[in-house]
Amino acid sequence: MDVELPPFVRDTATQFGAGVPYALKVLAGQLADDPDMGRPSKLPGILTVTVDGDLFEDCPALAVGYIREPDRIEIRYVNPISFAESAESAEPVVDAQDQEQQDEESADTATDVVTVREVADAWQRITGWLQRNAPDSYGALRSGAGPAAIAALEGDLGIRIPVELHVLWLLTAGDNGVNGGGCLPGNWALMTLDAVAATYRLKTDSQASQDTFNTDRPEEERITVWKATWIPVVARGPADGTSGLYLDAATGYLGRWSRYNEYPGDELDTLVTYLEEAADMLEAPALATRDRPGLVGGALVWGSSIDPAQEDRWQPWTG
């Protein structure tokens, strides 16, 4: 029985700990011998099995989902147990209210599993394109952050980091950029964790200042420049923190932020759809609607924000 581990799953899993690849290798051997060792999950056709982190050095407890076919097994996701523990827990006898809560938790778990796969897949498409066509931009991406660093940021912000952002930061912890531009549409850049923390503090301080005046204002005239659930994610450039995009941890949607306290505009994109559209524009530039990718040497430069000094060197990407 062949056990397959797709590249985007492998890339995500290695960020959870240095011992994870070895733990998955052991699990693959077990699955080859016993393909039906997993339990049915809430996702159609996917079985789940747990890995005891205590058995492996530098490996958290893991929930692993896989599909079983007659001649092969494909691992579809690998998550720390904290993402999916409700799916692997025992099922005690419960009353109707507890059962409803368990059903909601299981639905949340299934959603998280799909989100992890979608973010990892979209980012793999973007970085794969960069590696093949824009090696300078690919080389400017930072390595993924460790779970401890993300947990520390979570404590600093005082809110739970949404699963989609958690996974993205495990894959890469920011973009150093090339010639002042990042790799996302508009030449915007994924922020470093330090920049996220600094911008969040700046914006919450700005809101606190507004709140001192809001107490004397009628409710309809009160000014909101920042909410505690907004997490800055993308900046105008690697060294330009005047504006960018935040992810609202309460709604899952992106919005625009500005240092100048302009009214934040809704993007009506999730982080998943934002990354997927960026990947789509790179892979099918003729169908791109928001921006157009191109190259200046070995760097990705988006057409909407070309530096005049680079304009004569810019080559549109035609695929």
N, C-alpha and C positions, 0 to 999 in steps of 0.2 A: 504494500500500500504506500503510494507516494504522498508525502505531506509537503504542501507548498506554502511559502510565506512570501506574499507579494512585497515588492520593494517599499511601497508607501507604508505598509504595516511595519516592516522591519525598521525603517527609518524612524518612525514614531516610537516604537518599542525601545530602541536603544537609548532614547533620552530618559527613560525611567530609572536607569541604573546600569552600572557596568556589568552586573551579573545577569541581567535580563537575557541577553543572547544565549548564554549557556543554559539558563533555565528553559528557554523555548526549545533548545536543541534536545534537552532531556524529554520535554513534553512531546516533541515530535516523534521521538522513539516510542513513547508510550502510546500515542495515538495510532502509530503504524501497527502496533500489536493489538490494540483494542480501540477500533474506530468509533465505537458506540459508548465510550466512557463518559461523554458529556450528557448534560441534561437539556431538554428542550427549552428554548428561550422564548421571549415575547416576539422576537423577529422570526418571520416565517422561514423555515428551513435551516435555521442556525442553532447549533448546539453550543452550550457553554460549559467550560471546565475551569476550575481554579488551580492556581499554582501557589503553594505555601512558601511565602517569602523567607521564612525562617530556615528553610532547607538550603538556601543559596546565599552566598555573600553578595552584599550590595544589590539586593533584588527585593522590591516590595511584594506584598501579596498581589496576585494578578487575577483578573477575570479574562479568559480567552474565549473568543467565539469562533466557530468554524463550521464549514459546510462539509457534509459527507456525501461523496458520490461513489459509485460502484468501484472505481479503480483509483480514486485519489481523494485527498482531503485538502481543503484550502482554508488557512487561517484568515479570518476576515477582520478581526480587531483584537487588540491587546490593550487592556485598561488597568490602571491601578484599582484595587478593590474599592477604594474610596469613591470611584466613579460608578461602581456597579454592584456594591455589596448587597443591595436589596434583592437582586436577581439570583444571588447564590445562597441566600440565607434559608434556613429551615422554614417550613410552613406550618406553624402551630395552629391549633383550633382557635378561631377568632370570631368575634361577633360581627354583625353586619357593618358597623362603623369602622372597625379595625380592618375588615376585609376591603372596604372602599379605599381606605388610606393605603393599604398594601397595593391595590390595583393602580392607584395614582403613582406610587413610587416606582412600580414596575414599568409604567408607561414612561415616566421620566427617565428611567434607566435605558429603555429602548431608544428614546430620543437622543440621549447622550451618546450612545453607541454609534448611531447613524451620524451624528454631528462630528464625532472624532474621525470617522472614516472620510466624511466629506471635506473637512478642513485639511487633513493629511493628503488627500488625493489632489485637491486644488493647489496646495502649496508645492506638492511634488511636480505637478505640471508646470508651474511657474519656474521653479528652480531647475527643472530638467531643460526647459527652453533656454534659460540663462546659461547653463553649463555648456550647451551645444552652440549657442549663437552670440552670447555676450559674456565672455569669461571674466572680464573686469568687474562687471556688476555682480556676477556670481561670487567672485572672490571677496566682494565688499560685505557680503552677508555674514553676520556674526554666528558663531556656534550657538546651539540651543542652550537655554538656561536649565539648570538643574532644578528638581522639585523643591529643594530647600530654598533656593533663591526666589522662586515664585511664591512659596509659602511666606517668606519674609516680606515680600512686597504686599501680599494679601493682608498680613498683619499691619503693615504700615498704612495701607489705605483704609483698613477697617471694614472691608466688604469682601464677599466671596468672589473670586475670579471665575467668570463663566467658563464652562468646559471648552468652548471653541477657542477662547483666547489662551487658556491654559495649554491646550495642545499646540497652538501656533508658537507660543513662546518656548515650548519644549523643542520645537524644530529649529527655531532661530530666535535669538534674543536681540534683534535689531539689525539695522542696515547702516553701515558706515558711509555708503554712497560713493559715487565717482563724480568728480568735478562738480560737487555741490548738489547732485541729483540722486534720488533714490530710484528703486526699480518698480514702484507702483505707479498707476496712471497719474498723469500730471507731474511725473518725476518726484512724487511724494515718497516718503520713507517710513518704514516700520520703526517705531521709536524704541530706543533702548529702555531697559527697565529703570535705570536711574533717571532718564528723561521723563518716563511715565510718572514716577514718584514726585519729581520736582514740579512738573506741570500740574499734577493733581493738587499739590499743596498750594501752588500759586492761585489756582482757580478757586479752591475752597476758601482761601483767605479773602479773595475778592468777593465771594458770596457772603462771607461773614461781615464784611464791611457794608455790603448792601443791606444786610439784615438789620443793621443798626438803624437804618433809615426806613426800612420796610415797616417797622412797628408803628410808625406815625403816618403811614400811607394807607389809603383805602385799598381793600383787597385787590381791586381791579387795576391798581396802579403799582402794585408791588413788582419789583424787578428780580428776575431769576437769571443769573448768568452761569450758574453751575448747580448740579444736583449731586448728592453724595454717591449715587449709583452710576455716575458717568465716569468711565475709565478712558483716559486718552490713549490712543493706539497708534495713530498715524500722524506724522507732522509734515508740514509743507516741504521740508527738506531735512537732510541729516543734521545740518547746523542752523536750520531756520525753524524756530519754535513759535512763530507768530500765530500760526493757525494749524488746523488739522482736523482729524476725525476722532470722535470718542465712540465707545461701545457702551450703550446703556444696559447695565447688568439686570435691570428690572424688566426691560422689554425685549432685549436681544437685538435692537436696531441701532444702526450707526447714526451719528449726527455730527454737525460741524461745530468746532469750537474756535475761538479767536482770543488772542491775548488782549484785544481791545474791547472785549465784552460786547461784541456785536451780537445781535439776536441769533441764537443757535438755530441752524436750519436742519430739518430732518432729511436724511439721505434715503430713508425707506428701503435700505439694504440691510441684510444681516451680514455678519462677517463672512459667512459661507458664500453668499451670493456675490459679495464684493470680490472675493478672491477668485471665485469661479469665472466671473466676467473678465477679470484681468487675464486669467489663463486663456479664456476664449479669444480675447483680442490678440494675444500673442500667437495663438495657433491658427487663427483665421482672420488676419488683419483686414481682408476685404469686407468682412461683415462687421467690423468694429464700428460702434456708434459714439461712444463717449470720447475716445482718444485713439491715436494711431501710433503704433510702435515704430521705432526706427533705430538705427545704429550710428554711433560716432566712434569709429574704431572698434574696440572691444566692449563698449558700454551701451546699454539700452538707454535710449533717450526718447521720451514720448513727445509726439508732435505738438501738443498743446502748449508746451512750456520750453521751447528750444531757446537756449542762450544765443543771442545774436552773434556772439563770437564763434559759435559752433555751427551756425546755420548752413554755411557753404560746405561743411563736411558731413552734414546729416544725410543719411540714406534711408528712405522709408523701407520698412520691412514688408516684403510682398509674399513671404511664405515659400 
